[in-house]
């Protein structure tokens, strides 16, 4: 997910992505803010970015690239590292 925000002297770009397998990125418009949240499969928020809605120029969702290998977590890996399948 890419968020473009007006910062007065131009536009600043922020990227928010689901970094691990099974996670997703959700966008919500809440109380004059735009919240972009990475959530787990069960819906638990991992991290959230908040932007003033009046300053948001665009929210762009990028599909997964076809050349990326699927990623899965290793069973029993305590630090949650992932490997390509």
Backbone as numpy.savetxt, mean C-alpha at the origin, in Angstrom:
# Nx Ny Nz CAx CAy CAz Cx Cy Cz
0.18 1.07 -4.79 -0.67 2.22 -4.79 0.23 3.45 -4.79
-0.12 4.41 -5.56 0.65 5.64 -5.67 -0.28 6.81 -5.35
0.17 7.71 -4.48 -0.63 8.88 -4.10 0.16 10.13 -4.47
-0.46 11.02 -5.25 0.16 12.28 -5.64 -0.48 13.39 -4.80
0.37 14.18 -4.11 -0.10 15.19 -3.18 0.47 16.55 -3.56
-0.39 17.58 -3.58 0.04 18.95 -3.85 0.74 19.48 -2.59
2.02 19.86 -2.73 2.78 20.37 -1.58 3.09 21.86 -1.72
2.38 22.55 -2.58 2.56 23.99 -2.75 3.50 24.33 -3.88
4.71 23.82 -3.85 5.71 24.11 -4.89 5.76 23.00 -5.94
4.74 22.18 -5.98 4.72 21.07 -6.92 3.91 19.92 -6.37
4.15 18.75 -6.93 3.44 17.54 -6.52 4.46 16.54 -6.01
4.17 15.95 -4.85 5.05 14.92 -4.28 4.36 13.57 -4.44
5.16 12.55 -4.72 4.66 11.20 -4.99 4.99 10.29 -3.82
3.98 9.54 -3.34 4.17 8.57 -2.28 3.74 7.21 -2.80
4.51 6.17 -2.49 4.16 4.81 -2.90 3.88 3.97 -1.68
2.74 3.28 -1.69 2.38 2.37 -0.63 2.11 1.03 -1.30
2.76 -0.02 -0.81 2.58 -1.33 -1.43 2.41 -2.41 -0.38
1.74 -3.49 -0.77 1.61 -4.67 0.08 2.91 -5.45 -0.08
3.71 -5.49 0.97 5.06 -6.05 0.87 5.15 -7.55 1.06
4.13 -8.17 1.61 4.19 -9.60 1.84 3.00 -10.29 1.21
3.13 -11.59 1.00 2.07 -12.37 0.38 0.80 -12.32 1.23
-0.33 -12.21 0.58 -1.61 -12.22 1.27 -2.06 -10.87 1.77
-1.22 -9.86 1.70 -1.62 -8.53 2.15 -2.19 -7.74 1.00
-2.98 -6.73 1.34 -3.57 -5.88 0.32 -3.54 -4.44 0.79
-3.79 -3.52 -0.12 -3.81 -2.10 0.20 -5.24 -1.60 0.00
-5.78 -0.93 1.02 -7.13 -0.39 0.96 -7.09 1.13 1.05
-8.02 1.79 0.37 -8.11 3.25 0.38 -9.47 3.63 0.96
-9.46 4.60 1.88 -10.70 5.08 2.49 -10.67 6.60 2.57
-11.84 7.21 2.38 -12.00 8.65 2.52 -12.68 8.88 3.87
-11.93 9.35 4.88 -12.44 9.46 6.24 -12.17 10.85 6.78
-13.23 11.57 7.17 -13.10 12.89 7.82 -12.13 13.83 7.12
-12.36 14.09 5.88 -11.55 15.02 5.07 -10.10 14.56 4.92
-9.86 13.26 5.10 -8.53 12.69 4.84 -8.67 11.48 3.95
-7.60 11.17 3.24 -7.53 9.95 2.45 -6.57 9.03 3.21
-7.07 7.84 3.60 -6.24 6.87 4.32 -5.92 5.71 3.40
-4.64 5.39 3.29 -4.19 4.25 2.51 -3.57 3.29 3.51
-4.14 2.09 3.63 -3.74 1.14 4.67 -3.34 -0.20 4.07
-2.21 -0.74 4.53 -1.81 -2.11 4.19 -2.42 -3.00 5.25
-3.21 -4.01 4.82 -3.88 -4.90 5.77 -3.54 -6.36 5.48
-3.64 -7.19 6.52 -3.38 -8.62 6.39 -4.63 -9.31 5.85
-4.53 -10.61 5.64 -5.68 -11.38 5.15 -6.88 -11.26 6.07
-6.62 -11.21 7.38 -7.71 -11.15 8.35 -8.26 -9.73 8.53
-7.65 -8.73 7.89 -8.13 -7.37 7.97 -7.44 -6.51 9.02
-6.39 -7.04 9.65 -5.65 -6.28 10.64 -4.76 -5.26 9.95
-4.88 -3.97 10.29 -4.03 -2.96 9.66 -2.57 -3.12 10.09
-1.65 -3.03 9.12 -0.22 -3.13 9.40 0.37 -1.73 9.51
0.05 -0.88 8.54 0.50 0.51 8.57 -0.46 1.35 7.74
-0.54 2.63 8.10 -1.49 3.53 7.47 -0.80 4.84 7.11
-1.11 5.36 5.93 -0.66 6.69 5.51 -1.91 7.56 5.39
-1.85 8.77 5.94 -3.00 9.68 5.89 -2.60 10.97 5.18
-3.49 11.44 4.31 -3.26 12.65 3.54 -4.50 13.53 3.62
-4.33 14.86 3.65 -5.47 15.77 3.60 -6.13 15.63 2.23
-7.43 15.37 2.22 -8.14 15.12 0.96 -8.04 16.30 0.01
-8.01 17.53 0.54 -7.94 18.71 -0.31 -6.62 18.81 -1.05
-5.58 18.17 -0.54 -4.24 18.23 -1.14 -3.94 17.05 -2.08
-4.78 16.00 -2.04 -4.54 14.82 -2.88 -4.94 15.13 -4.31
-3.97 14.96 -5.23 -4.20 15.20 -6.65 -4.72 13.94 -7.32
-4.12 12.78 -6.98 -4.52 11.52 -7.60 -4.12 10.35 -6.73
-4.91 9.28 -6.81 -4.58 8.00 -6.19 -4.59 6.99 -7.33
-3.44 6.36 -7.58 -3.28 5.47 -8.73 -2.97 4.07 -8.24
-3.76 3.10 -8.70 -3.52 1.70 -8.34 -2.81 1.03 -9.51
-1.66 0.41 -9.22 -0.90 -0.28 -10.24 -1.12 -1.78 -10.12
-1.48 -2.47 -11.22 -1.64 -3.92 -11.16 -0.28 -4.59 -11.00
-0.28 -5.82 -10.50 0.96 -6.59 -10.37 1.53 -6.84 -11.76
2.85 -6.77 -11.86 3.49 -7.00 -13.16 3.47 -8.48 -13.49
3.33 -8.80 -14.76 3.27 -10.19 -15.20 4.60 -10.90 -15.03
5.73 -10.16 -15.04 7.04 -10.80 -14.93 7.44 -11.10 -13.48
6.64 -10.68 -12.49 6.95 -10.95 -11.10 6.55 -12.38 -10.74
7.44 -13.08 -10.05 7.13 -14.42 -9.58 6.24 -14.32 -8.35
5.28 -15.24 -8.19 4.47 -15.23 -6.97 5.35 -15.43 -5.75
4.94 -14.84 -4.63 5.74 -14.93 -3.41 4.93 -15.65 -2.34
5.58 -16.51 -1.56 4.90 -17.16 -0.45 5.84 -17.17 0.75
5.27 -17.23 1.93 6.06 -17.28 3.15 6.52 -18.70 3.39
7.70 -18.82 3.98 8.20 -20.14 4.34 7.56 -20.58 5.64
7.04 -21.80 5.70 6.45 -22.27 6.95 7.52 -22.37 8.04
7.20 -21.88 9.22 8.12 -21.99 10.34 9.23 -20.95 10.35
9.22 -20.01 9.40 10.27 -18.99 9.36 9.92 -17.90 10.38
10.70 -17.75 11.45 10.32 -16.84 12.52 10.33 -15.36 12.12
11.18 -14.96 11.19 11.23 -13.54 10.84 10.35 -13.21 9.65
9.59 -14.17 9.11 8.62 -13.91 8.07 9.20 -13.60 6.71
10.46 -13.97 6.47 11.03 -13.73 5.14 10.26 -14.52 4.10
10.32 -14.08 2.87 9.59 -14.73 1.78 10.56 -15.24 0.73
10.05 -16.13 -0.09 10.85 -16.65 -1.19 10.00 -16.69 -2.45
10.66 -16.58 -3.59 9.96 -16.67 -4.87 9.63 -18.12 -5.15
8.47 -18.36 -5.75 8.03 -19.73 -6.06 8.41 -20.05 -7.47
